[in-house]
Amino acid sequence: MTEPSWEERLEAVYEMMHEMSRQTEAQAMVRAYAQRIGKLFPSSRRISLSRRELSAPQYRITRYSEWTDEVDPWKQKERLPLLREGLLAELLYSNRPHIIDDLQVDPNDPAAEYLEGQRSLMAIPMLDNGEALNMVITTQTEPHGFDKERFPDTFWMANLFGRATHNLVLKEEVRNAYVSIDQELKAVSEIQQSLLPKSMPDIPGLELAAYYQTSQRAGGDYYDFFPLCDGRWGFLIADVSGHGTPAAVVMAITHSIAHLYPGELYSPSELLTFVNQQLSKRYTSKIEAFVTAFYAIYDPKDHSLIYASAGHNAPRLWRCSQQRIETLDVAGGFPLGVSEDAEYDEATLQLNVGDRLVMYTDGITEAMDDEGNQFTTERLDYILNHSCRTGAEDLRFGILAAVDKHTRGAPATDDRTLVVATVH
């Protein structure tokens, strides 16, 4: 047979590399490679071995050119022959490349059926972290069937392909892991969403609107409304330190503790004290998390508002009748979960018709543009200053539109929660 010219070999190699580069699945890549390499370097048989997750002298036959049914060694490991000892085990565990010019196989060798009728053998170890965890065996039916001058090039080319295949396997594993994690996070997000109010409560004298957005699938922001038996309502907004699933778990814990408060939630300071003690005793001291929170009780009969804060961003109150801003920062205290002995003060104020109250988490005011400039409370106050002719829903929309404009529509890097109340 005439030896192919270098141009023909180059074209064959190019076509093989071109096809390899388009593969996205390891099994398909190995199949295509075997077909191409068989044309470039003809052999009688090809046997692939693996000792991953095995101890000497065990090994598996992962591929065999004489098999009629294709087996995926990554997904169908139970179908792979498991052998021990013999010639192939010696070659595999030697960690070295070999050529056997005059192959003589003991009929009692565990792999005798795979080597029957073969007279020469080439063994190429596929190195991983310095160990031959896999090996490719090619055989010929004639002695001295392999060109030793080409053996070094064959060795390094095979190992480059092995690394490419391994990387593709890792890529698949990462992709599958991401899909699995994403499904779990989606479930966490759905559970978390179920903990939030399904709709705005109907409170005499108030119009309410809210917004909730996590920076990831799940987040640590939380808001809630508590109907009290005398017609009063409790408003709670909170922000767990951190992001993602850990924050979401603490958020769910905070929600449960708040709803397990033994009695009516008439005192903002008592509720925050109760939640703080439970978090500090049972949870946050072990996971180094904390929760900022603001809880207020509104009485529709006289428009009074009693509030307490646990290190939370002070809500903004715009007095339309007086054209001035007030910050609800008179009563404060440590974030929840920092100190079991923390105490919380209360403050009372009177709401008037036309007032606009905005409760928010720091994801609103600390939202950044591409130069690192925060949205700030000053921009929030500017919107409030021009809100006296708008209702709660329009005010909510205006704030979010301003934040989006400031960040140029960039994805949120922190959870964003907003609760707006207008007095009428």
HURALIN-V593840 format. One record per helix or strand of 2 or more residues. SS is the DSSP state (helix for helix, strand for strand). FROM is the first residue (numbers start at 1). TO is the last residue. If there is no record, write none. Layout:
ss:from:to
SS:FROM:TO
SS:FROM:TO
This chain:
ss:from:to
helix:6:21
helix:26:40
strand:45:50
strand:58:64
helix:77:79
strand:82:84
helix:87:94
strand:98:100
helix:112:115
strand:120:128
strand:131:140
helix:148:194
strand:206:213
strand:221:227
strand:233:240
helix:244:259
helix:268:287
strand:291:299
strand:304:311
strand:316:319
strand:324:327
strand:347:350
strand:356:360
helix:362:365
helix:376:385
helix:392:406
strand:416:423
